[in-house]
Amino acid sequence: MPRELAKTLTYLAVHLTVGFTVVYAMTGSIALAGGIALIEPCCNAVAFFFHERAWQKWGGTGDSQPVGALTGMAEPS
């Protein structure tokens, strides 16, 4: 498995776990926590798509650079 795919999948697992845990801690509902933990990343992906389109049109060069590349800070590996 390519490193980028493995990193993406582990980030997704962390994101879902954090989302589930926060909602469960706030509500005590497994169903609500599970639903939000699954729906929120999908909404985030759509928002990110439009953010990238807007960034290409109005805000930048169109390059998808990590924040560290823009600030001169190294990205953790």
mmCIF file as gemmi writes it, N, C-alpha and C atoms, coordinates in Angstrom:
data_model
loop_
_atom_site.group_PDB
_atom_site.id
_atom_site.type_symbol
_atom_site.label_atom_id
_atom_site.label_alt_id
_atom_site.label_comp_id
_atom_site.label_asym_id
_atom_site.label_entity_id
_atom_site.label_seq_id
_atom_site.pdbx_PDB_ins_code
_atom_site.Cartn_x
_atom_site.Cartn_y
_atom_site.Cartn_z
_atom_site.occupancy
_atom_site.B_iso_or_equiv
_atom_site.pdbx_formal_charge
_atom_site.auth_seq_id
_atom_site.auth_asym_id
_atom_site.pdbx_PDB_model_num
ATOM 1 N N . MET Axp A 1 ? 0.852 -1.179 0 1 0 ? 1 A 1
ATOM 2 C CA . MET Axp A 1 ? 0 0 0 1 0 ? 1 A 1
ATOM 3 C C . MET Axp A 1 ? 0.89 1.231 0 1 0 ? 1 A 1
ATOM 4 N N . PRO Axp A 2 ? 0.605 2.178 -0.904 1 0 ? 2 A 1
ATOM 5 C CA . PRO Axp A 2 ? 1.407 3.404 -0.929 1 0 ? 2 A 1
ATOM 6 C C . PRO Axp A 2 ? 1.311 4.165 0.393 1 0 ? 2 A 1
ATOM 7 N N . ARG Axp A 3 ? 2.388 4.821 0.746 1 0 ? 3 A 1
ATOM 8 C CA . ARG Axp A 3 ? 2.464 5.559 2.016 1 0 ? 3 A 1
ATOM 9 C C . ARG Axp A 3 ? 1.357 6.609 2.126 1 0 ? 3 A 1
ATOM 10 N N . GLU Axp A 4 ? 1.073 7.323 1.029 1 0 ? 4 A 1
ATOM 11 C CA . GLU Axp A 4 ? 0.056 8.366 1.054 1 0 ? 4 A 1
ATOM 12 C C . GLU Axp A 4 ? -1.324 7.805 1.365 1 0 ? 4 A 1
ATOM 13 N N . LEU Axp A 5 ? -1.641 6.638 0.796 1 0 ? 5 A 1
ATOM 14 C CA . LEU Axp A 5 ? -2.929 5.997 1.052 1 0 ? 5 A 1
ATOM 15 C C . LEU Axp A 5 ? -3.013 5.536 2.498 1 0 ? 5 A 1
ATOM 16 N N . ALA Axp A 6 ? -1.945 4.946 3.004 1 0 ? 6 A 1
ATOM 17 C CA . ALA Axp A 6 ? -1.929 4.505 4.399 1 0 ? 6 A 1
ATOM 18 C C . ALA Axp A 6 ? -2.098 5.697 5.342 1 0 ? 6 A 1
ATOM 19 N N . LYS Axp A 7 ? -1.423 6.796 5.045 1 0 ? 7 A 1
ATOM 20 C CA . LYS Axp A 7 ? -1.527 7.993 5.884 1 0 ? 7 A 1
ATOM 21 C C . LYS Axp A 7 ? -2.944 8.558 5.839 1 0 ? 7 A 1
ATOM 22 N N . THR Axp A 8 ? -3.553 8.568 4.654 1 0 ? 8 A 1
ATOM 23 C CA . THR Axp A 8 ? -4.925 9.055 4.51 1 0 ? 8 A 1
ATOM 24 C C . THR Axp A 8 ? -5.889 8.19 5.301 1 0 ? 8 A 1
ATOM 25 N N . LEU Axp A 9 ? -5.748 6.884 5.214 1 0 ? 9 A 1
ATOM 26 C CA . LEU Axp A 9 ? -6.651 5.972 5.926 1 0 ? 9 A 1
ATOM 27 C C . LEU Axp A 9 ? -6.484 6.066 7.441 1 0 ? 9 A 1
ATOM 28 N N . THR Axp A 10 ? -5.259 6.209 7.907 1 0 ? 10 A 1
ATOM 29 C CA . THR Axp A 10 ? -5.072 6.346 9.358 1 0 ? 10 A 1
ATOM 30 C C . THR Axp A 10 ? -5.595 7.693 9.837 1 0 ? 10 A 1
ATOM 31 N N . TYR Axp A 11 ? -5.448 8.749 9.028 1 0 ? 11 A 1
ATOM 32 C CA . TYR Axp A 11 ? -6.011 10.051 9.399 1 0 ? 11 A 1
ATOM 33 C C . TYR Axp A 11 ? -7.532 9.959 9.462 1 0 ? 11 A 1
ATOM 34 N N . LEU Axp A 12 ? -8.14 9.262 8.506 1 0 ? 12 A 1
ATOM 35 C CA . LEU Axp A 12 ? -9.589 9.075 8.514 1 0 ? 12 A 1
ATOM 36 C C . LEU Axp A 12 ? -10.024 8.343 9.775 1 0 ? 12 A 1
ATOM 37 N N . ALA Axp A 13 ? -9.296 7.311 10.158 1 0 ? 13 A 1
ATOM 38 C CA . ALA Axp A 13 ? -9.632 6.564 11.372 1 0 ? 13 A 1
ATOM 39 C C . ALA Axp A 13 ? -9.545 7.459 12.608 1 0 ? 13 A 1
ATOM 40 N N . VAL Axp A 14 ? -8.519 8.276 12.685 1 0 ? 14 A 1
ATOM 41 C CA . VAL Axp A 14 ? -8.375 9.2 13.818 1 0 ? 14 A 1
ATOM 42 C C . VAL Axp A 14 ? -9.517 10.211 13.818 1 0 ? 14 A 1
ATOM 43 N N . HIS Axp A 15 ? -9.825 10.76 12.656 1 0 ? 15 A 1
ATOM 44 C CA . HIS Axp A 15 ? -10.89 11.759 12.525 1 0 ? 15 A 1
ATOM 45 C C . HIS Axp A 15 ? -12.231 11.173 12.976 1 0 ? 15 A 1
ATOM 46 N N . LEU Axp A 16 ? -12.558 9.978 12.508 1 0 ? 16 A 1
ATOM 47 C CA . LEU Axp A 16 ? -13.817 9.338 12.89 1 0 ? 16 A 1
ATOM 48 C C . LEU Axp A 16 ? -13.857 9.03 14.383 1 0 ? 16 A 1
ATOM 49 N N . THR Axp A 17 ? -12.753 8.576 14.924 1 0 ? 17 A 1
ATOM 50 C CA . THR Axp A 17 ? -12.695 8.244 16.356 1 0 ? 17 A 1
ATOM 51 C C . THR Axp A 17 ? -12.877 9.488 17.215 1 0 ? 17 A 1
ATOM 52 N N . VAL Axp A 18 ? -12.199 10.561 16.862 1 0 ? 18 A 1
ATOM 53 C CA . VAL Axp A 18 ? -12.33 11.805 17.629 1 0 ? 18 A 1
ATOM 54 C C . VAL Axp A 18 ? -13.756 12.336 17.529 1 0 ? 18 A 1
ATOM 55 N N . GLY Axp A 19 ? -14.301 12.367 16.319 1 0 ? 19 A 1
ATOM 56 C CA . GLY Axp A 19 ? -15.666 12.848 16.135 1 0 ? 19 A 1
ATOM 57 C C . GLY Axp A 19 ? -16.666 12.035 16.945 1 0 ? 19 A 1
ATOM 58 N N . PHE Axp A 20 ? -16.558 10.725 16.874 1 0 ? 20 A 1
ATOM 59 C CA . PHE Axp A 20 ? -17.453 9.851 17.621 1 0 ? 20 A 1
ATOM 60 C C . PHE Axp A 20 ? -17.316 10.099 19.121 1 0 ? 20 A 1
ATOM 61 N N . THR Axp A 21 ? -16.089 10.162 19.599 1 0 ? 21 A 1
ATOM 62 C CA . THR Axp A 21 ? -15.837 10.319 21.029 1 0 ? 21 A 1
ATOM 63 C C . THR Axp A 21 ? -16.386 11.639 21.563 1 0 ? 21 A 1
ATOM 64 N N . VAL Axp A 22 ? -16.173 12.716 20.831 1 0 ? 22 A 1
ATOM 65 C CA . VAL Axp A 22 ? -16.652 14.03 21.275 1 0 ? 22 A 1
ATOM 66 C C . VAL Axp A 22 ? -18.177 14.043 21.358 1 0 ? 22 A 1
ATOM 67 N N . VAL Axp A 23 ? -18.85 13.577 20.3 1 0 ? 23 A 1
ATOM 68 C CA . VAL Axp A 23 ? -20.315 13.597 20.303 1 0 ? 23 A 1
ATOM 69 C C . VAL Axp A 23 ? -20.865 12.648 21.357 1 0 ? 23 A 1
ATOM 70 N N . TYR Axp A 24 ? -20.251 11.48 21.513 1 0 ? 24 A 1
ATOM 71 C CA . TYR Axp A 24 ? -20.724 10.542 22.532 1 0 ? 24 A 1
ATOM 72 C C . TYR Axp A 24 ? -20.549 11.136 23.935 1 0 ? 24 A 1
ATOM 73 N N . ALA Axp A 25 ? -19.419 11.788 24.168 1 0 ? 25 A 1
ATOM 74 C CA . ALA Axp A 25 ? -19.182 12.405 25.481 1 0 ? 25 A 1
ATOM 75 C C . ALA Axp A 25 ? -20.185 13.518 25.766 1 0 ? 25 A 1
ATOM 76 N N . MET Axp A 26 ? -20.603 14.227 24.725 1 0 ? 26 A 1
ATOM 77 C CA . MET Axp A 26 ? -21.536 15.339 24.911 1 0 ? 26 A 1
ATOM 78 C C . MET Axp A 26 ? -22.989 14.887 25.019 1 0 ? 26 A 1
ATOM 79 N N . THR Axp A 27 ? -23.332 13.775 24.345 1 0 ? 27 A 1
ATOM 80 C CA . THR Axp A 27 ? -24.738 13.365 24.296 1 0 ? 27 A 1
ATOM 81 C C . THR Axp A 27 ? -25.037 12.045 24.983 1 0 ? 27 A 1
ATOM 82 N N . GLY Axp A 28 ? -24.045 11.172 25.081 1 0 ? 28 A 1
ATOM 83 C CA . GLY Axp A 28 ? -24.276 9.84 25.627 1 0 ? 28 A 1
ATOM 84 C C . GLY Axp A 28 ? -24.998 8.916 24.657 1 0 ? 28 A 1
ATOM 85 N N . SER Axp A 29 ? -25.176 9.343 23.415 1 0 ? 29 A 1
ATOM 86 C CA . SER Axp A 29 ? -25.903 8.558 22.421 1 0 ? 29 A 1
ATOM 87 C C . SER Axp A 29 ? -24.943 7.945 21.412 1 0 ? 29 A 1
ATOM 88 N N . ILE Axp A 30 ? -24.931 6.62 21.368 1 0 ? 30 A 1
ATOM 89 C CA . ILE Axp A 30 ? -24.084 5.925 20.388 1 0 ? 30 A 1
ATOM 90 C C . ILE Axp A 30 ? -24.609 6.181 18.976 1 0 ? 30 A 1
ATOM 91 N N . ALA Axp A 31 ? -25.938 6.164 18.811 1 0 ? 31 A 1
ATOM 92 C CA . ALA Axp A 31 ? -26.521 6.374 17.482 1 0 ? 31 A 1
ATOM 93 C C . ALA Axp A 31 ? -26.195 7.769 16.95 1 0 ? 31 A 1
ATOM 94 N N . LEU Axp A 32 ? -26.372 8.781 17.768 1 0 ? 32 A 1
ATOM 95 C CA . LEU Axp A 32 ? -26.081 10.152 17.353 1 0 ? 32 A 1
ATOM 96 C C . LEU Axp A 32 ? -24.591 10.319 17.075 1 0 ? 32 A 1
ATOM 97 N N . ALA Axp A 33 ? -23.759 9.787 17.944 1 0 ? 33 A 1
ATOM 98 C CA . ALA Axp A 33 ? -22.306 9.892 17.758 1 0 ? 33 A 1
ATOM 99 C C . ALA Axp A 33 ? -21.879 9.197 16.476 1 0 ? 33 A 1
ATOM 100 N N . GLY Axp A 34 ? -22.414 8.021 16.219 1 0 ? 34 A 1
ATOM 101 C CA . GLY Axp A 34 ? -22.068 7.295 14.992 1 0 ? 34 A 1
ATOM 102 C C . GLY Axp A 34 ? -22.52 8.026 13.747 1 0 ? 34 A 1
ATOM 103 N N . GLY Axp A 35 ? -23.738 8.56 13.795 1 0 ? 35 A 1
ATOM 104 C CA . GLY Axp A 35 ? -24.255 9.294 12.641 1 0 ? 35 A 1
ATOM 105 C C . GLY Axp A 35 ? -23.434 10.528 12.334 1 0 ? 35 A 1
ATOM 106 N N . ILE Axp A 36 ? -23.147 11.299 13.349 1 0 ? 36 A 1
ATOM 107 C CA . ILE Axp A 36 ? -22.368 12.52 13.136 1 0 ? 36 A 1
ATOM 108 C C . ILE Axp A 36 ? -20.943 12.192 12.714 1 0 ? 36 A 1
ATOM 109 N N . ALA Axp A 37 ? -20.36 11.165 13.314 1 0 ? 37 A 1
ATOM 110 C CA . ALA Axp A 37 ? -18.986 10.788 12.972 1 0 ? 37 A 1
ATOM 111 C C . ALA Axp A 37 ? -18.879 10.341 11.519 1 0 ? 37 A 1
ATOM 112 N N . LEU Axp A 38 ? -19.964 9.814 10.945 1 0 ? 38 A 1
ATOM 113 C CA . LEU Axp A 38 ? -19.933 9.4 9.547 1 0 ? 38 A 1
ATOM 114 C C . LEU Axp A 38 ? -20.334 10.529 8.595 1 0 ? 38 A 1
ATOM 115 N N . ILE Axp A 39 ? -21.274 11.36 8.997 1 0 ? 39 A 1
ATOM 116 C CA . ILE Axp A 39 ? -21.776 12.424 8.119 1 0 ? 39 A 1
ATOM 117 C C . ILE Axp A 39 ? -20.799 13.597 8.038 1 0 ? 39 A 1
ATOM 118 N N . GLU Axp A 40 ? -20.21 13.983 9.153 1 0 ? 40 A 1
ATOM 119 C CA . GLU Axp A 40 ? -19.343 15.166 9.188 1 0 ? 40 A 1
ATOM 120 C C . GLU Axp A 40 ? -18.171 15.076 8.207 1 0 ? 40 A 1
ATOM 121 N N . PRO Axp A 41 ? -17.442 13.955 8.106 1 0 ? 41 A 1
ATOM 122 C CA . PRO Axp A 41 ? -16.342 13.909 7.135 1 0 ? 41 A 1
ATOM 123 C C . PRO Axp A 41 ? -16.823 14.053 5.686 1 0 ? 41 A 1
ATOM 124 N N . CYS Axp A 42 ? -18.008 13.539 5.385 1 0 ? 42 A 1
ATOM 125 C CA . CYS Axp A 42 ? -18.545 13.688 4.026 1 0 ? 42 A 1
ATOM 126 C C . CYS Axp A 42 ? -18.836 15.158 3.729 1 0 ? 42 A 1
ATOM 127 N N . CYS Axp A 43 ? -19.45 15.841 4.678 1 0 ? 43 A 1
ATOM 128 C CA . CYS Axp A 43 ? -19.72 17.278 4.513 1 0 ? 43 A 1
ATOM 129 C C . CYS Axp A 43 ? -18.416 18.051 4.403 1 0 ? 43 A 1
ATOM 130 N N . ASN Axp A 44 ? -17.442 17.664 5.195 1 0 ? 44 A 1
ATOM 131 C CA . ASN Axp A 44 ? -16.129 18.308 5.155 1 0 ? 44 A 1
ATOM 132 C C . ASN Axp A 44 ? -15.467 18.126 3.791 1 0 ? 44 A 1
ATOM 133 N N . ALA Axp A 45 ? -15.606 16.945 3.202 1 0 ? 45 A 1
ATOM 134 C CA . ALA Axp A 45 ? -15.01 16.689 1.892 1 0 ? 45 A 1
ATOM 135 C C . ALA Axp A 45 ? -15.63 17.581 0.821 1 0 ? 45 A 1
ATOM 136 N N . VAL Axp A 46 ? -16.949 17.758 0.871 1 0 ? 46 A 1
ATOM 137 C CA . VAL Axp A 46 ? -17.626 18.636 -0.085 1 0 ? 46 A 1
ATOM 138 C C . VAL Axp A 46 ? -17.169 20.082 0.123 1 0 ? 46 A 1
ATOM 139 N N . ALA Axp A 47 ? -17.123 20.511 1.379 1 0 ? 47 A 1
ATOM 140 C CA . ALA Axp A 47 ? -16.676 21.878 1.678 1 0 ? 47 A 1
ATOM 141 C C . ALA Axp A 47 ? -15.239 22.089 1.211 1 0 ? 47 A 1
ATOM 142 N N . PHE Axp A 48 ? -14.384 21.088 1.407 1 0 ? 48 A 1
ATOM 143 C CA . PHE Axp A 48 ? -12.993 21.198 0.988 1 0 ? 48 A 1
ATOM 144 C C . PHE Axp A 48 ? -12.89 21.344 -0.53 1 0 ? 48 A 1
ATOM 145 N N . PHE Axp A 49 ? -13.719 20.591 -1.264 1 0 ? 49 A 1
ATOM 146 C CA . PHE Axp A 49 ? -13.723 20.692 -2.721 1 0 ? 49 A 1
ATOM 147 C C . PHE Axp A 49 ? -14.014 22.122 -3.156 1 0 ? 49 A 1
ATOM 148 N N . PHE Axp A 50 ? -15.055 22.737 -2.582 1 0 ? 50 A 1
ATOM 149 C CA . PHE Axp A 50 ? -15.399 24.108 -2.958 1 0 ? 50 A 1
ATOM 150 C C . PHE Axp A 50 ? -14.362 25.114 -2.458 1 0 ? 50 A 1
ATOM 151 N N . HIS Axp A 51 ? -13.761 24.83 -1.321 1 0 ? 51 A 1
ATOM 152 C CA . HIS Axp A 51 ? -12.675 25.679 -0.816 1 0 ? 51 A 1
ATOM 153 C C . HIS Axp A 51 ? -11.508 25.682 -1.799 1 0 ? 51 A 1
ATOM 154 N N . GLU Axp A 52 ? -11.149 24.51 -2.294 1 0 ? 52 A 1
ATOM 155 C CA . GLU Axp A 52 ? -10.054 24.408 -3.257 1 0 ? 52 A 1
ATOM 156 C C . GLU Axp A 52 ? -10.388 25.164 -4.541 1 0 ? 52 A 1
ATOM 157 N N . ARG Axp A 53 ? -11.629 25.039 -5.018 1 0 ? 53 A 1
ATOM 158 C CA . ARG Axp A 53 ? -12.045 25.748 -6.224 1 0 ? 53 A 1
ATOM 159 C C . ARG Axp A 53 ? -11.954 27.26 -6.012 1 0 ? 53 A 1
ATOM 160 N N . ALA Axp A 54 ? -12.439 27.737 -4.865 1 0 ? 54 A 1
ATOM 161 C CA . ALA Axp A 54 ? -12.378 29.172 -4.562 1 0 ? 54 A 1
ATOM 162 C C . ALA Axp A 54 ? -10.934 29.624 -4.433 1 0 ? 54 A 1
ATOM 163 N N . TRP Axp A 55 ? -10.108 28.817 -3.799 1 0 ? 55 A 1
ATOM 164 C CA . TRP Axp A 55 ? -8.698 29.166 -3.624 1 0 ? 55 A 1
ATOM 165 C C . TRP Axp A 55 ? -8.011 29.291 -4.978 1 0 ? 55 A 1
ATOM 166 N N . GLN Axp A 56 ? -8.307 28.379 -5.879 1 0 ? 56 A 1
ATOM 167 C CA . GLN Axp A 56 ? -7.711 28.434 -7.22 1 0 ? 56 A 1
ATOM 168 C C . GLN Axp A 56 ? -8.172 29.675 -7.968 1 0 ? 56 A 1
ATOM 169 N N . LYS Axp A 57 ? -9.431 30.054 -7.773 1 0 ? 57 A 1
ATOM 170 C CA . LYS Axp A 57 ? -9.973 31.197 -8.505 1 0 ? 57 A 1
ATOM 171 C C . LYS Axp A 57 ? -9.536 32.529 -7.908 1 0 ? 57 A 1
ATOM 172 N N . TRP Axp A 58 ? -9.541 32.649 -6.574 1 0 ? 58 A 1
ATOM 173 C CA . TRP Axp A 58 ? -9.325 33.953 -5.949 1 0 ? 58 A 1
ATOM 174 C C . TRP Axp A 58 ? -8.12 34.051 -5.026 1 0 ? 58 A 1
ATOM 175 N N . GLY Axp A 59 ? -7.663 32.933 -4.47 1 0 ? 59 A 1
ATOM 176 C CA . GLY Axp A 59 ? -6.747 33.081 -3.364 1 0 ? 59 A 1
ATOM 177 C C . GLY Axp A 59 ? -5.34 32.61 -3.549 1 0 ? 59 A 1
ATOM 178 N N . GLY Axp A 60 ? -5.033 31.961 -4.633 1 0 ? 60 A 1
ATOM 179 C CA . GLY Axp A 60 ? -3.68 31.446 -4.682 1 0 ? 60 A 1
ATOM 180 C C . GLY Axp A 60 ? -3.305 30.973 -6.064 1 0 ? 60 A 1
ATOM 181 N N . THR Axp A 61 ? -2.267 30.193 -6.096 1 0 ? 61 A 1
ATOM 182 C CA . THR Axp A 61 ? -1.709 29.734 -7.356 1 0 ? 61 A 1
ATOM 183 C C . THR Axp A 61 ? -2.387 28.478 -7.869 1 0 ? 61 A 1
ATOM 184 N N . GLY Axp A 62 ? -3.214 27.848 -7.032 1 0 ? 62 A 1
ATOM 185 C CA . GLY Axp A 62 ? -3.838 26.602 -7.424 1 0 ? 62 A 1
ATOM 186 C C . GLY Axp A 62 ? -3.067 25.394 -6.932 1 0 ? 62 A 1
ATOM 187 N N . ASP Axp A 63 ? -1.869 25.608 -6.426 1 0 ? 63 A 1
ATOM 188 C CA . ASP Axp A 63 ? -1.083 24.503 -5.896 1 0 ? 63 A 1
ATOM 189 C C . ASP Axp A 63 ? -1.636 24.111 -4.54 1 0 ? 63 A 1
ATOM 190 N N . SER Axp A 64 ? -1.764 22.828 -4.317 1 0 ? 64 A 1
ATOM 191 C CA . SER Axp A 64 ? -2.205 22.345 -3.019 1 0 ? 64 A 1
ATOM 192 C C . SER Axp A 64 ? -0.976 22.105 -2.155 1 0 ? 64 A 1
ATOM 193 N N . GLN Axp A 65 ? -0.483 23.147 -1.556 1 0 ? 65 A 1
ATOM 194 C CA . GLN Axp A 65 ? 0.702 23.071 -0.708 1 0 ? 65 A 1
ATOM 195 C C . GLN Axp A 65 ? 0.288 22.875 0.735 1 0 ? 65 A 1
ATOM 196 N N . PRO Axp A 66 ? 1.008 22.038 1.491 1 0 ? 66 A 1
ATOM 197 C CA . PRO Axp A 66 ? 0.749 21.958 2.918 1 0 ? 66 A 1
ATOM 198 C C . PRO Axp A 66 ? 1.031 23.311 3.569 1 0 ? 66 A 1
ATOM 199 N N . VAL Axp A 67 ? 0.372 23.581 4.669 1 0 ? 67 A 1
ATOM 200 C CA . VAL Axp A 67 ? 0.552 24.858 5.358 1 0 ? 67 A 1
ATOM 201 C C . VAL Axp A 67 ? 2.017 25.092 5.675 1 0 ? 67 A 1
ATOM 202 N N . GLY Axp A 68 ? 2.726 24.06 6.087 1 0 ? 68 A 1
ATOM 203 C CA . GLY Axp A 68 ? 4.138 24.203 6.42 1 0 ? 68 A 1
ATOM 204 C C . GLY Axp A 68 ? 4.968 24.707 5.25 1 0 ? 68 A 1
ATOM 205 N N . ALA Axp A 69 ? 4.569 24.319 4.029 1 0 ? 69 A 1
ATOM 206 C CA . ALA Axp A 69 ? 5.315 24.783 2.845 1 0 ? 69 A 1
ATOM 207 C C . ALA Axp A 69 ? 5.111 26.278 2.64 1 0 ? 69 A 1
ATOM 208 N N . LEU Axp A 70 ? 3.958 26.775 3.04 1 0 ? 70 A 1
ATOM 209 C CA . LEU Axp A 70 ? 3.682 28.197 2.876 1 0 ? 70 A 1
ATOM 210 C C . LEU Axp A 70 ? 4.345 29.037 3.952 1 0 ? 70 A 1
ATOM 211 N N . THR Axp A 71 ? 4.55 28.463 5.139 1 0 ? 71 A 1
ATOM 212 C CA . THR Axp A 71 ? 5.106 29.222 6.244 1 0 ? 71 A 1
ATOM 213 C C . THR Axp A 71 ? 6.581 28.93 6.46 1 0 ? 71 A 1
ATOM 214 N N . GLY Axp A 72 ? 7.121 27.975 5.709 1 0 ? 72 A 1
ATOM 215 C CA . GLY Axp A 72 ? 8.513 27.616 5.867 1 0 ? 72 A 1
ATOM 216 C C . GLY Axp A 72 ? 8.745 26.581 6.968 1 0 ? 72 A 1
ATOM 217 N N . MET Axp A 73 ? 7.657 26.104 7.585 1 0 ? 73 A 1
ATOM 218 C CA . MET Axp A 73 ? 7.785 25.094 8.624 1 0 ? 73 A 1
ATOM 219 C C . MET Axp A 73 ? 7.741 23.716 7.979 1 0 ? 73 A 1
ATOM 220 N N . ALA Axp A 74 ? 8.483 22.792 8.501 1 0 ? 74 A 1
ATOM 221 C CA . ALA Axp A 74 ? 8.501 21.446 7.971 1 0 ? 74 A 1
ATOM 222 C C . ALA Axp A 74 ? 7.233 20.708 8.38 1 0 ? 74 A 1
ATOM 223 N N . GLU Axp A 75 ? 6.703 19.899 7.439 1 0 ? 75 A 1
ATOM 224 C CA . GLU Axp A 75 ? 5.547 19.061 7.733 1 0 ? 75 A 1
ATOM 225 C C . GLU Axp A 75 ? 6.021 17.797 8.435 1 0 ? 75 A 1
ATOM 226 N N . PRO Axp A 76 ? 5.336 17.403 9.525 1 0 ? 76 A 1
ATOM 227 C CA . PRO Axp A 76 ? 5.746 16.17 10.197 1 0 ? 76 A 1
ATOM 228 C C . PRO Axp A 76 ? 5.488 14.967 9.301 1 0 ? 76 A 1
ATOM 229 N N . SER Axp A 77 ? 6.362 13.971 9.406 1 0 ? 77 A 1
ATOM 230 C CA . SER Axp A 77 ? 6.158 12.769 8.585 1 0 ? 77 A 1
ATOM 231 C C . SER Axp A 77 ? 5.709 11.598 9.403 1 0 ? 77 A 1
